[in-house]
């Protein structure tokens, strides 16, 4: 199932900062993680680790690793949407 991304304000800000920055490797890795979530969100790779927010809401974590950074994309499926709640270092 292909899903459409729906971004939180934090995720939008993180993507904007990455796009405007000079770390193309990290930007490409984050975009690849979002593609995985949207195009293959039902696979084990996209749902390898589940976390709970402070409110107890479950989210899936997709690790984003480059030579210099260790980030994550936190998301949750809802119907035909992939809600991307967080992009950044954990």
matplotlib code that plots the C-alpha trace (Angstrom):
import matplotlib.pyplot as plt

x = [0.0, 1.3, 0.7, 0.8, 3.1, 1.5, 4.2, 4.2, 5.6, 8.8, 9.2, 8.6, 11.2, 13.7, 13.3, 13.6, 16.8, 18.3, 17.3, 18.9, 22.0, 25.2, 24.8, 23.4, 24.1, 21.9, 19.2, 19.2, 19.1, 16.1, 14.3, 15.0, 13.5, 10.4, 10.2, 10.4, 7.7, 5.3, 6.0, 6.7, 5.3, 3.9, 7.3, 9.5, 12.1, 9.7, 8.3, 11.4, 11.1, 8.0, 8.3, 5.7, 5.4, 5.1, 1.3, 1.6, 0.9, 2.7, 5.0, 7.3, 11.0, 13.0, 16.7, 18.6, 22.4, 25.2, 28.9, 28.5, 24.9, 22.5, 18.9, 15.4, 12.1, 9.1, 5.8, 2.4, 0.1, -3.5, -5.6, -3.9, -1.6, 1.8, 2.0, 5.6, 5.8, 9.6, 12.8, 16.1, 18.6, 17.2]
y = [0.0, 3.4, 6.2, 9.9, 11.7, 14.0, 16.0, 17.6, 21.1, 19.7, 17.4, 20.2, 22.4, 19.5, 18.8, 22.5, 22.8, 19.7, 21.0, 24.3, 22.8, 21.3, 17.7, 16.1, 12.6, 13.1, 14.8, 11.9, 9.3, 11.0, 11.2, 7.5, 6.7, 8.7, 6.9, 3.5, 4.6, 5.8, 3.0, 0.0, 1.0, -2.4, -4.1, -5.2, -2.7, 0.2, -1.2, -2.6, -0.7, 0.7, 3.4, 5.1, 8.8, 10.4, 10.2, 6.5, 6.9, 4.3, 5.4, 3.4, 4.4, 4.2, 4.6, 7.0, 6.5, 8.1, 8.2, 11.2, 11.1, 8.8, 10.1, 8.7, 9.3, 8.6, 7.8, 6.1, 4.9, 6.1, 5.0, 6.1, 8.5, 8.1, 10.7, 11.7, 13.1, 13.6, 13.8, 14.2, 12.8, 10.8]
z = [0.0, -0.9, 1.6, 1.3, 3.9, 6.3, 8.2, 11.7, 11.9, 13.4, 10.5, 8.0, 9.7, 9.8, 6.1, 5.3, 7.3, 5.7, 2.2, 2.8, 4.4, 3.0, 4.2, 1.1, 2.4, 5.5, 3.4, 0.9, 3.7, 5.3, 1.9, 1.4, 4.8, 3.9, 0.6, 2.5, 4.9, 2.1, -0.5, 1.8, 5.2, 5.9, 5.7, 8.6, 7.6, 8.0, 11.3, 12.9, 16.2, 17.9, 20.5, 22.7, 23.2, 26.6, 26.1, 25.3, 21.6, 19.5, 16.7, 14.4, 14.2, 11.0, 11.7, 9.4, 9.6, 7.7, 8.3, 10.6, 11.8, 13.6, 13.1, 13.1, 11.4, 13.7, 12.0, 12.2, 9.4, 9.4, 6.4, 3.3, 5.1, 6.8, 9.6, 10.0, 13.5, 14.0, 12.0, 13.9, 16.3, 19.2]

ax = plt.figure().add_subplot(projection="3d")
ax.plot(x, y, z, "-o")
ax.set_aspect("equal")
plt.show()
